[in-house]
Amino acid sequence: MSHRPTDRGAGTILTLVMMPIVLIGIILIWVFVDLSMLRAKAAGAADLAALAGAPYVLDDPDRACAVAAEVARHNDADLVMCTADGLDVIVEVTIPSTGIAARFAAWVGVELPPVRQGARAGI
């Protein structure tokens, strides 16, 4: 007489238990990457806006901020602050939180604030 194993179907149960855990881990990593990319995009937009406005800071600080705002808009960002400080232009931009992170937060019942980054450039 042969001995039959008693653990038949254990792999199916283990799979059913582990799949939600793995899925949640993948979603959390995806959210983290999404937010990191959004932060990098905002930082790049702020840097480019400050660099674009810097050549105009001495002659016309208002034009420097207007150019910075236009460059920020072209990079999907909103210029929320722009000041001329001596030979420097200081800017802050925001980018709305979108993508999987915003959808996941909305599903949980939370609204993500826009990502805010600043930069300084001068001549």
N, C-alpha and C positions, 0 to 999 in steps of 0.2 A: 504494500500500500504506500502511495506517495503522500508526502506532506504538502499541503497547499498553503501558499502565503496568505496571511490575513490582511495585508495592506493594499488590497486591490482598490483602485480609485483614489489613492492618496495623492497622486500627482494632479488629478483634476481638482481636488479640494485645495491643494497648495496653490495651483494656478489661479483659482477663483479668489483666493485670499490675497495673493501677491500682486495681481494685475492692478487693482485700485491704488495700491501703494506705489507701484512703479509709475503709473499714470500721473499721480499727484507730484511725484518727484520730477518727472519730465516737464510738467506744466510750471512748476516753481523755477526750474532752471530757465525755461523759455521766458518767463516773466522777468527774471533777473537780467538776462541777455538783452531783452527788449528795453528795459529801463537804462541799462548801461549804454546801449546804442543811442537812445534818446538824449542822454546826458552829453555824450560825445558830439552829437549833432548840434545841440545848443551851444556847447563850448566853441565849436567851429564857427557857428554863426556869429557869436559874440566877437571872436577874434577877427573874423573878416570884416565885420561892421566897424570895429575900432580901427583897424588898419586902413580901411577905405576913407574914414573921416579924418585921420591924422594929417594928411597933407594940407587940409583947409583950416586947421585949428588956429593958426596965426592970423590969417587974413579975414576969415569969416567963421566964427564958431558956430553960428546958426546953420551955415551951409555944411559944416562938418557933421553936425547932427542929422541934417536932412539926408546927406549921402549915406551916413551910417544906417539910418532908418530904411532907406531903399535897399541897401545890401542885405540887411536883416530880413526884409520882406522876401527878397529873392531866395533866401535860405529857409523859408517857411517859419520864420521867427517874428516876434513882435518886439520892437524896441520899447522898453518900459522906462529907461533912464539913459540920458546922455548929458554929460557935462564936459566943458573944457576946463582943464586944470593946468594952467601954464602952457607948456608945450605938449601936453597929453590930452587925449580924448578918452573918457571913461564911459563905458556903455554897459548896460544890462539888458539882456533879452530873455524872453520866455518862449517856450514851445509847448503847445498843449500836449498833455499826456494822451497818447493814442496807442493803438495796437493791442496786442494780447494782454498787456498789463492793465490797461484801462478797462478792457472788457471783463477781465477777471475781477478787478476791483468793483466794477458795477454789479457783477453777479453776486459778489459778497455783500454789496450794499454800501460801498465806500466810493467816493469820487476822488480820483487822484488830482492833486494840484498840478499846475503847469510846471515844467522843469525850467529853472531860472539859472542863468550863468552870466558872469560878468567878464569884462576884459578891459585892458588899458593899453593904448598904443600912443606913441609920440613921434615927433620928428627929431 
